[in-house]
Amino acid sequence: QMGELDKWTDATRMLDRDGLEPWAFTLAALGFGAPLMKFTGYKGSMLSMVGKSGLGKTAMGWWALSIWGNPEKLQMIQRDTQNATVARMALYNNLPLFIDEITNIKQEVLSDLAYQITQGRDKHTLTRNRQERSALTWATIGAASSNKSLVDILGGYKSDPSAEINRIFEYEFPAGIVFDGVSAYSMFMANYGVAGEVYAKYLVENQELHHDKLRQIQTMIERDANCKPEERFWAITAACALYGAAIAKKLGLYHVDLVRLRQWVIKAIHKMRGVKDDVVVDSPSWIGTFLSKYSANMLVVEDIGKGLYRPVLAPRGPLYIRKEIDSNILWVSRDLIKRELLAGSASYSKIKQELASGHALVSDNRKVVLGRGTEYASVAEICWVIKLDAPVLGQTAAQLLNKEGELHDKAKIFG
């Protein structure tokens, strides 16, 4: 501990201004919300603080850490190893973890980090005697600052990064907002560890209240933000932040308008949902991209009767897809679909379910000779049967038909 409590608490008044909600939320969620995670039944969540350099992301991360001690010694950096980060998270257990500046983090490392923080334990290992060693555990909120959206980074790594995105509460520090980071830095580097003693004492002495209070606030957030079940981490993170802020305000530690903060939280959840929808590829779009990628492996035929078909468009490589013009039906190699989804880390069952519920997928287990009735006939294989005229595939079907027309015209021109 160092300095005076009054100087630390009085400084929070600078955050009580329109436009500074991202700054105020960071202090509430990371500093006061992290120790409350253990009362939610969940093990953790992750904050992603995004914005250009010089806006105060690092300062707010340090300010939150200053509740509990010297922020310079408490923070982590991207160059710290994954094992060191896990060990520090387990050591802090219920206290906040802040990793400064991870803009250049590798995609797979970010994916692992999002899962690790929210799973609440390290991987199981064995001793030299091949006995299982107890895993390190925690229940907290971790935060990372970055110049680039972590959601965008994950979107470039997987076709369907929704599982990780649902665990990350991402928000932007907008440019053009005046925040006196220099004064804040001078204050919390001279006054740290003093607010945490007051806050922790209240948490310990009133443990019977926290679970129900958090649940009530979570329910309110889920209602006001129309949260889906998979967005529970967002609601839980917000509940910890708002309840932590309410306790801190009651104790005189935090001087920010909680009504304005709650309104900002609801808007932030709506914004995150829109960003996720932009990043995560939906099933019709995935099918459209897949068909475009393998358009050279498609056989387009028209029925000429007596079990025979005339190739309108011949494959220019291995045959994976068959389209019959008369029925507007696609037969697609199931093995190829599985391999593509696996390569893009997308969910086979999710894609299949969404297409089936949209009446586009007729069957996922039809044995078909893709080249039947033509010179391309070979052995039968298991295929998906897709109706291109299903409304859910409207745009995809239009793009495919346009693509076929272009290829057909080129075939006629070049013989």
C-alpha positions in Angstrom: 0.0 0.0 0.0 1.1 3.6 -0.6 -0.6 7.0 -0.3 -4.0 8.1 0.7 -7.4 6.6 0.1 -9.1 10.0 -0.3 -6.8 11.0 -3.1 -7.6 7.8 -5.0 -11.3 8.0 -4.6 -11.6 11.7 -5.4 -9.8 11.1 -8.7 -12.6 8.8 -9.9 -14.8 11.9 -10.3 -12.9 12.8 -13.5 -14.6 9.7 -15.0 -18.1 11.0 -14.3 -18.7 12.7 -17.6 -20.5 11.9 -20.9 -18.3 10.0 -23.3 -16.0 8.6 -20.7 -18.1 5.5 -20.0 -15.5 3.1 -21.5 -12.9 4.5 -19.1 -15.4 4.3 -16.2 -16.5 0.8 -17.2 -12.9 -0.5 -17.2 -12.3 0.6 -13.6 -15.7 -0.9 -12.6 -15.4 -4.2 -14.4 -11.7 -5.0 -14.1 -11.0 -3.4 -10.7 -14.2 -4.0 -8.8 -15.9 -6.6 -10.9 -13.2 -9.3 -11.0 -13.4 -10.4 -7.4 -17.2 -10.9 -7.8 -16.8 -13.5 -10.6 -16.6 -16.3 -8.0 -20.1 -15.6 -6.8 -21.6 -16.0 -10.3 -20.9 -19.7 -10.7 -18.7 -18.9 -13.7 -14.9 -19.0 -13.8 -14.0 -15.9 -15.8 -14.5 -13.6 -18.7 -12.3 -11.4 -20.8 -12.4 -7.6 -21.5 -11.0 -6.3 -24.8 -10.1 -2.6 -24.7 -9.7 -1.4 -28.3 -8.5 2.0 -29.6 -5.7 4.0 -30.9 -2.6 4.6 -28.8 -2.7 7.5 -26.4 -6.4 7.3 -25.5 -5.8 5.9 -21.9 -6.4 2.1 -22.3 -3.1 1.3 -20.5 -3.8 4.0 -17.9 -7.2 2.5 -17.1 -5.8 -1.0 -16.9 -3.2 0.2 -14.4 -5.8 2.3 -12.5 -7.9 -0.8 -12.0 -4.9 -2.7 -10.8 -4.0 0.1 -8.4 -7.0 -0.8 -6.3 -5.1 -3.9 -5.2 -1.4 -2.8 -5.3 1.4 -1.4 -7.4 0.0 -1.6 -11.0 3.5 -1.6 -12.6 4.3 -4.8 -10.8 0.8 -6.4 -11.2 0.4 -6.0 -15.0 1.4 -8.6 -17.6 2.6 -7.9 -21.1 2.3 -9.9 -24.4 5.9 -11.1 -24.3 5.2 -13.0 -21.0 4.8 -16.7 -21.8 1.4 -18.4 -21.8 2.5 -20.5 -18.8 3.6 -17.4 -16.9 0.2 -15.8 -17.6 -1.6 -18.9 -16.3 0.5 -19.0 -13.2 -0.1 -15.3 -12.5 -3.8 -15.8 -13.0 -3.9 -18.7 -10.6 -1.8 -16.7 -8.0 -4.2 -13.8 -8.2 -7.2 -16.2 -8.3 -10.0 -13.7 -7.8 -8.1 -10.5 -8.5 -7.9 -8.8 -11.9 -5.4 -9.7 -14.6 -4.4 -7.1 -17.1 -2.3 -7.8 -20.2 -1.1 -4.6 -21.9 -0.9 -4.2 -25.7 -1.6 -7.5 -27.4 -2.2 -6.1 -30.9 0.3 -8.5 -32.5 -0.9 -11.6 -30.6 -1.0 -14.7 -32.8 -4.5 -15.8 -33.6 -4.3 -19.3 -32.0 -2.7 -17.9 -28.8 -5.6 -15.4 -28.5 -8.1 -18.3 -29.0 -6.4 -20.3 -26.3 -6.3 -17.3 -24.0 -10.0 -16.6 -24.3 -10.8 -20.2 -23.5 -8.3 -20.4 -20.6 -9.5 -17.3 -18.8 -13.1 -18.5 -18.9 -12.5 -22.1 -18.0 -11.0 -21.2 -14.7 -8.2 -23.8 -14.6 -4.9 -24.8 -16.2 -4.5 -28.1 -18.1 -4.0 -31.2 -16.0 -0.4 -32.4 -15.8 1.5 -35.4 -14.3 4.3 -35.6 -11.8 7.5 -37.6 -12.4 5.7 -40.5 -10.7 2.9 -40.2 -13.2 0.5 -39.0 -10.6 -2.0 -36.3 -11.6 -1.0 -32.8 -10.3 -3.8 -30.6 -9.1 -4.6 -28.0 -11.8 -4.2 -24.3 -11.0 -7.6 -22.6 -10.7 -9.1 -19.1 -10.7 -12.3 -17.1 -11.0 -11.7 -13.6 -12.3 -11.9 -11.1 -15.1 -9.0 -10.6 -17.4 -8.4 -7.7 -19.7 -6.2 -6.9 -22.6 -5.6 -3.6 -24.5 -5.1 -3.5 -28.2 -5.0 -1.2 -31.2 -6.9 -3.8 -33.2 -10.2 -5.5 -32.5 -9.6 -9.0 -31.0 -12.9 -10.0 -32.5 -11.5 -9.2 -36.0 -8.3 -11.1 -35.2 -10.4 -14.2 -34.3 -12.5 -13.7 -37.4 -9.4 -14.1 -39.6 -8.5 -17.3 -37.8 -11.8 -19.3 -38.0 -14.9 -19.4 -40.1 -16.9 -19.6 -36.8 -15.1 -18.0 -33.9 -18.4 -17.3 -32.1 -17.4 -19.5 -29.1 -14.4 -17.3 -28.3 -16.2 -14.0 -29.2 -19.0 -14.8 -26.8 -16.4 -14.9 -24.0 -14.9 -11.5 -24.9 -16.6 -8.3 -23.8 -15.1 -5.9 -26.3 -15.5 -2.1 -26.4 -13.9 0.8 -28.0 -12.1 3.8 -26.5 -13.2 6.5 -29.0 -10.9 9.2 -30.2 -11.8 12.8 -29.6 -12.7 12.3 -25.9 -10.6 14.3 -23.5 -9.1 12.1 -20.7 -6.4 13.4 -18.5 -4.3 10.3 -18.4 -1.2 12.1 -17.1 -3.0 13.3 -13.9 -4.6 9.9 -13.4 -1.2 8.2 -13.8 0.4 10.5 -11.3 -2.4 9.9 -8.8 -2.5 6.1 -8.8 1.2 5.6 -8.9 1.4 7.6 -5.6 -1.8 6.1 -4.1 -2.3 2.4 -4.6 -3.5 -0.7 -2.6 -5.6 1.5 -0.3 -9.0 1.1 -2.0 -8.7 -2.7 -2.2 -8.6 -3.1 1.6 -11.9 -1.3 2.0 -13.6 -3.1 -0.9 -12.3 -6.6 0.1 -13.5 -6.2 3.7 -17.0 -5.5 2.5 -17.0 -8.4 0.1 -15.9 -10.8 2.8 -18.3 -9.6 5.4 -21.3 -9.6 3.1 -20.8 -12.8 1.1 -24.4 -14.0 1.6 -25.6 -11.1 -0.5 -23.5 -11.3 -3.6 -24.9 -14.3 -5.4 -28.5 -13.1 -5.4 -27.6 -9.5 -6.2 -25.5 -10.5 -9.1 -28.2 -12.8 -10.4 -30.8 -10.0 -10.2 -28.5 -7.6 -12.1 -27.7 -10.3 -14.7 -31.4 -10.9 -15.3 -32.0 -7.2 -15.8 -29.2 -6.9 -18.3 -30.3 -10.0 -20.2 -33.8 -8.5 -20.4 -32.8 -5.0 -21.4 -30.2 -6.1 -23.9 -32.3 -9.1 -25.3 -29.4 -11.4 -24.6 -29.3 -14.8 -26.2 -28.2 -17.9 -24.1 -24.8 -17.9 -25.8 -24.3 -14.3 -24.7 -24.3 -15.1 -21.0 -20.6 -14.2 -20.5 -21.4 -10.6 -21.7 -24.3 -10.4 -19.2 -22.2 -11.8 -16.4 -19.3 -9.5 -17.0 -21.7 -6.5 -17.1 -23.4 -7.7 -13.9 -20.0 -7.9 -12.1 -19.1 -4.5 -13.3 -22.4 -2.8 -12.3 -22.7 -4.5 -8.9 -19.0 -3.9 -8.2 -19.5 -0.2 -9.1 -22.6 0.0 -6.9 -20.7 -1.5 -3.9 -17.7 0.8 -4.5 -20.0 3.8 -4.8 -21.7 2.8 -1.5 -18.3 2.7 0.1 -17.3 6.1 -1.3 -14.7 4.6 -3.6 -16.3 5.3 -7.0 -18.0 8.6 -8.0 -19.6 7.8 -11.4 -23.3 8.0 -12.4 -24.5 4.3 -12.4 -27.6 5.0 -14.5 -25.5 6.4 -17.3 -23.0 3.5 -16.9 -25.8 0.9 -17.2 -27.2 2.5 -20.3 -23.8 2.4 -21.9 -23.4 -1.3 -21.0 -26.7 -2.2 -22.8 -25.6 -0.3 -25.9 -22.2 -2.0 -25.8 -23.8 -5.4 -25.8 -26.0 -4.5 -28.7 -22.9 -3.2 -30.6 -21.0 -6.4 -29.8 -23.8 -8.5 -31.2 -23.7 -6.6 -34.4 -19.9 -6.9 -34.7 -20.1 -10.6 -34.0 -22.8 -11.0 -36.7 -20.5 -9.3 -39.2 -17.5 -11.5 -38.3 -19.1 -14.9 -37.9 -20.1 -16.4 -41.3 -23.7 -17.6 -41.4 -24.6 -20.9 -43.0 -25.9 -19.6 -46.4 -22.8 -17.4 -46.7 -20.5 -20.3 -45.9 -22.2 -22.5 -48.5 -21.9 -19.6 -51.1 -18.2 -19.3 -50.4 -17.7 -23.0 -50.5 -19.5 -23.4 -53.9 -17.5 -20.5 -55.3 -14.3 -22.1 -54.2 -15.2 -25.4 -55.8 -17.0 -24.1 -58.9 -14.3 -25.8 -61.1 -15.3 -29.1 -59.5 -19.0 -28.8 -60.4 -20.9 -30.7 -63.0 -24.0 -28.9 -64.2 -26.4 -31.1 -66.2 -29.9 -31.0 -67.8 -32.2 -34.0 -68.1 -32.6 -35.3 -71.6 -34.7 -38.4 -70.6 -34.2 -42.1 -70.2 -31.8 -41.6 -67.3 -29.4 -39.6 -69.4 -28.1 -36.0 -68.8 -26.3 -33.5 -71.0 -23.4 -31.7 -69.4 -24.0 -28.0 -69.5 -20.9 -27.2 -67.6 -18.1 -29.8 -67.2 -15.8 -30.1 -64.1 -12.2 -29.0 -64.6 -10.8 -31.2 -61.9 -12.1 -33.8 -59.4 -15.9 -34.0 -59.3 -17.3 -32.9 -55.9 -20.6 -31.2 -56.8 -23.5 -32.0 -59.2 -26.3 -29.6 -60.1 -29.3 -30.5 -62.1 -30.8 -27.5 -63.8 -34.4 -28.9 -64.0 -34.8 -29.6 -60.3 -32.5 -26.9 -59.0 -30.9 -29.4 -56.7 -27.3 -29.7 -55.6 -25.5 -32.9 -54.6 -22.3 -32.1 -52.7 -19.7 -34.5 -51.4 -20.2 -34.8 -47.6 -16.5 -35.7 -47.1 -15.4 -32.5 -48.8 -17.8 -30.4 -46.7 -16.5 -31.9 -43.5 -12.9 -31.3 -44.5 -13.6 -27.7 -45.4 -15.4 -27.0 -42.1 -12.7 -28.7 -40.1 -10.0 -26.6 -41.9 -11.9 -23.4 -41.1 -12.7 -24.5 -37.5 -16.4 -24.1 -38.2 -19.1 -26.3 -36.7 -20.4 -29.1 -39.0 -23.5 -29.7 -36.8 -24.3 -25.9 -36.7 -24.1 -25.4 -40.4 -26.1 -28.6 -41.0 -28.8 -27.6 -38.5 -29.2 -24.1 -39.8 -29.5 -25.2 -43.4 -32.0 -27.9 -42.4 -34.1 -25.5 -40.3 -34.2 -23.2 -43.4 -35.4 -26.1 -45.5 -32.4 -25.9 -47.7 -30.8 -29.2 -46.7 -32.9 -32.1 -47.8 -30.5 -34.8 -46.6 -27.0 -35.1 -45.3 -26.7 -38.8 -46.0 -27.7 -39.6 -49.6 -25.6 -42.0 -51.6 -25.2 -40.6 -55.1 -23.1 -41.1 -58.2 -22.3 -37.5 -58.9 -21.6 -38.2 -62.6 -24.5 -40.5 -63.2 -26.1 -40.4 -66.7 -23.0 -38.8 -68.2 -19.5 -39.7 -69.2 -18.3 -38.6 -65.7 -20.0 -41.5 -63.9 -18.0 -43.2 -61.2 -18.6 -44.8 -57.8 -21.3 -43.6 -55.4 -20.4 -41.5 -52.4 -22.3 -39.9 -49.5 -23.6 -36.4 -50.3 -25.6 -33.5 -49.0 -28.7 -32.8 -51.0 -29.4 -29.0 -51.1 -32.4 -27.2 -52.6 -31.2 -24.1 -54.2 -34.6 -22.5 -54.4 -35.0 -22.5 -50.6 -35.6 -18.9 -49.5 -32.7 -18.9 -47.1 -30.4 -19.5 -50.0 -31.8 -16.7 -52.2 -28.6 -14.6 -52.5 -26.3 -17.7 -52.6 -28.4 -19.3 -55.4 -28.4 -16.0 -57.4 -24.7 -15.8 -57.1 -24.2 -19.4 -58.1 -26.5 -19.1 -61.2 -24.7 -15.9 -62.2 -21.3 -17.7 -61.8 -22.6 -20.6 -63.9 -23.7 -18.3 -66.7 -20.3 -16.6 -66.8 -18.5 -20.0 -67.0 -21.0 -21.3 -69.6 -20.4 -18.2 -71.8 -16.6 -18.6 -71.5 -17.0 -22.3 -72.4 -18.9 -21.4 -75.6 -16.4 -18.6 -76.5 -13.3 -20.7 -76.1 -14.8 -24.0 -77.3 
